């Protein structure tokens, strides 16, 4: 099977008794139709295991160099590894993961709702002014949430803010949750 330009990648995290990670690659065709193209079970998300994942993917996909986009989630340890192995492909972050990034933390329900609203505004921002206005999160440099945002999200906004996607071929898909 020859894979198209857009590949969605996700992995399970501690979902089985042996704690193996299941990496899934889904290719997407027009009309948001996807098809599983590759599954690999590995022990960890360390470089040796990731090397095995990518090696087997490339062996089964002779036109892998045509891939132009990987859609991933923020928790994947393989973002840098994918960048090394597929230097011509851009990575976008699943926008659903960006919007819900603080869902599992110790926030009050009101704080959680506020963060989700702010992230939604940031994700769907249409211009730089919208991002600058919204990203403040209270502009309190001492606030843990603000520090966390600057550390983990502000530096990678070209992967998840809509207007920064530019001409990246993503077939109007902004999530890897279809996996």
C-alpha positions in Angstrom: 0.0 0.0 0.0 1.3 3.4 -0.8 0.6 6.0 1.8 -0.5 9.6 1.1 1.0 12.8 2.3 -0.9 13.0 5.6 -0.2 10.5 8.4 -1.8 10.5 11.8 0.3 8.9 14.5 -0.8 8.0 18.1 0.3 5.6 20.7 -1.4 4.1 23.7 0.0 4.8 27.2 -0.2 2.1 29.8 -3.4 0.6 28.5 -2.5 -3.1 28.8 -1.2 -5.3 31.6 2.3 -5.5 30.2 2.5 -1.7 29.6 3.5 -2.1 25.9 2.9 0.9 23.7 0.9 0.4 20.6 1.9 2.8 17.8 -0.7 3.3 15.2 -0.3 5.0 11.8 -3.4 6.1 10.0 -3.3 7.5 6.5 -6.0 9.9 5.5 -7.7 10.3 2.1 -10.1 13.0 1.0 -13.4 13.4 2.8 -11.7 12.6 6.1 -11.6 8.9 5.4 -8.8 7.2 7.2 -7.3 3.8 7.1 -5.0 2.0 9.5 -1.7 1.5 7.7 0.7 0.3 10.4 0.7 -1.0 14.0 3.7 -1.7 16.1 3.9 -2.9 19.7 7.0 -1.7 21.6 8.1 -1.8 25.2 8.9 1.9 25.5 9.1 5.2 23.7 12.9 5.2 23.9 15.0 5.8 20.8 15.8 2.1 20.1 12.1 1.2 20.2 11.1 4.2 18.1 13.8 3.3 15.6 12.1 -0.1 15.2 8.7 1.6 14.7 10.0 3.8 12.0 12.2 1.1 10.3 9.2 -1.2 9.9 7.0 1.6 8.7 9.5 2.6 6.0 10.1 -1.1 5.0 6.4 -1.4 4.3 6.0 1.9 2.6 8.4 2.4 -0.3 7.2 5.9 -1.0 7.6 7.1 2.6 9.6 10.1 1.4 6.3 11.6 0.0 4.9 12.2 3.5 4.5 15.9 4.1 2.7 15.9 7.4 2.5 14.0 10.7 -0.4 14.8 13.0 0.6 13.8 16.6 -0.3 14.6 20.2 1.8 16.5 22.6 2.6 13.6 24.9 4.4 11.7 22.2 8.1 11.4 23.0 8.8 10.7 19.4 8.3 14.2 17.9 12.0 14.9 17.6 12.6 11.4 16.4 10.0 11.8 13.7 11.7 15.1 12.7 15.0 13.3 12.4 13.6 10.4 10.4 11.3 12.4 8.1 13.0 15.8 7.7 10.8 16.9 4.8 7.6 16.3 6.8 6.0 19.0 9.0 4.4 18.1 12.3 1.1 19.5 13.5 -0.3 19.0 16.9 -3.8 17.5 17.3 -5.9 20.6 18.1 -8.2 18.6 20.4 -5.1 17.7 22.5 -4.1 21.4 22.7 -7.6 22.5 23.8 -7.9 19.8 26.5 -4.2 19.9 27.7 -5.1 20.7 31.4 -8.1 18.4 31.7 -6.3 15.9 33.9 -4.6 18.3 36.3 -5.6 19.5 39.7 -7.6 22.5 38.7 -11.0 23.6 40.0 -13.9 23.0 37.7 -14.0 26.8 37.0 -10.2 27.0 36.3 -10.5 24.0 34.0 -13.4 25.6 32.1 -11.4 28.9 31.8 -8.3 27.1 30.5 -10.3 25.2 27.9 -12.0 28.4 26.7 -8.6 30.2 26.5 -7.0 27.3 24.6 -9.9 27.1 22.2 -9.5 30.8 21.4 -5.8 30.3 20.9 -6.1 27.2 18.8 -8.6 28.8 16.4 -6.9 32.2 16.3 -7.0 33.7 12.8 -4.1 36.3 13.3 -1.2 37.2 15.5 -3.2 39.9 17.4 -5.7 37.3 18.5 -2.9 35.1 19.9 -1.2 38.1 21.7 -4.5 39.2 23.2 -5.6 35.8 24.4 -2.3 34.1 25.5 -2.1 36.3 28.6 -3.7 33.7 30.9 -3.7 36.5 33.4 -0.1 37.6 32.5 1.0 36.4 36.0 4.5 35.1 35.5 4.4 33.5 39.0 1.2 31.5 38.2 1.9 27.8 37.6 -0.5 27.6 34.8 1.1 30.5 33.0 4.6 29.1 33.5 3.4 25.7 32.2 1.8 27.3 29.2 5.0 29.2 28.3 7.2 26.1 28.8 5.2 23.5 26.9 2.9 25.3 24.5 4.0 28.8 23.5 7.2 27.5 22.0 5.4 25.2 19.6 2.4 27.3 18.6 3.2 26.9 14.9 2.1 23.3 15.4 -1.4 24.0 16.9 -2.5 27.6 16.2 -4.7 27.5 13.1 -3.4 30.6 11.3 0.2 29.4 11.6 -0.5 26.2 9.7 0.0 28.1 6.5 -0.1 25.9 3.4 0.5 22.6 5.2 -1.5 19.8 3.5 -3.7 18.4 6.3 -6.9 17.7 4.3 -8.8 19.9 6.8 -8.1 17.4 9.6 -6.8 19.0 12.8 -6.9 16.0 15.0 -5.4 12.6 15.3 -8.4 11.4 17.4 -9.8 9.5 14.5 -7.3 6.8 15.3 
